[in-house]
């Protein structure tokens, strides 16, 4: 499944891993030993989030989040 949700990736020292957070789908995040691994896990989490929402009659939000660098555009 191809999606257009923004994924924030950052190092989280408390857990000693990379976190991939999907701001439009709360709560949807994943982690990994590398940024690429965290993103790959987030892709799976997004698919599961959407499948679960649809199965339970919950509206799936449109991708809206834009990082601050793009907010003025």
C-alpha positions as CSV (number, residue, x, y, z in Angstrom):
1,X,0.0,0.0,0.0
2,X,1.3,3.4,-0.9
3,X,0.6,6.2,1.5
4,X,1.5,9.9,1.8
5,X,1.8,10.2,5.5
6,X,4.8,12.2,6.9
7,X,7.2,10.2,9.1
8,X,9.3,12.0,11.6
9,X,12.5,10.1,12.4
10,X,14.7,10.9,15.4
11,X,17.2,9.3,17.8
12,X,15.8,8.6,21.3
13,X,18.6,8.1,23.7
14,X,16.5,6.8,26.6
15,X,15.6,3.7,24.5
16,X,18.9,3.7,22.6
17,X,17.1,3.5,19.2
18,X,15.6,5.4,16.3
19,X,12.0,6.4,16.5
20,X,9.7,6.9,13.5
21,X,6.5,8.8,14.4
22,X,3.5,9.4,12.2
23,X,1.9,12.6,13.4
24,X,-1.4,12.2,11.4
25,X,-2.1,8.8,12.8
26,X,-2.2,9.0,16.6
27,X,-0.8,6.9,18.2
28,X,1.3,5.4,15.4
29,X,5.1,5.0,15.7
30,X,7.8,2.4,15.4
31,X,11.5,2.0,16.3
32,X,14.6,0.5,14.9
33,X,18.4,0.2,15.2
34,X,18.8,2.5,12.2
35,X,16.7,5.3,10.7
36,X,15.9,3.0,7.7
37,X,14.8,0.2,9.9
38,X,12.6,2.5,11.9
39,X,11.0,3.8,8.7
40,X,10.4,0.3,7.4
41,X,8.7,-0.6,10.7
42,X,6.6,2.6,10.6
43,X,5.4,1.6,7.1
44,X,4.1,-1.6,8.6
45,X,2.6,0.2,11.5
46,X,0.8,2.6,9.1
47,X,-0.8,-0.2,7.2
48,X,-1.9,-1.9,10.4
49,X,-3.2,1.4,11.8
50,X,-5.3,1.9,8.6
51,X,-6.6,-1.7,8.5
52,X,-7.6,-1.6,12.2
53,X,-9.4,1.8,11.8
54,X,-11.3,0.6,8.7
55,X,-12.3,-2.7,10.4
56,X,-13.6,-0.7,13.4
57,X,-15.5,2.0,11.4
58,X,-13.0,4.7,12.4
59,X,-12.3,7.4,9.9
60,X,-8.8,7.4,8.4
61,X,-7.5,11.0,8.3
62,X,-6.1,12.5,5.2
63,X,-2.4,13.2,5.3
64,X,-2.1,16.8,6.5
65,X,1.0,17.2,8.7
66,X,3.8,19.3,7.2
67,X,7.1,20.0,9.0
68,X,7.6,23.5,10.1
69,X,10.0,24.1,7.2
70,X,7.1,23.7,4.8
71,X,4.4,25.3,6.9
72,X,4.6,28.7,5.2
73,X,4.4,27.2,1.7
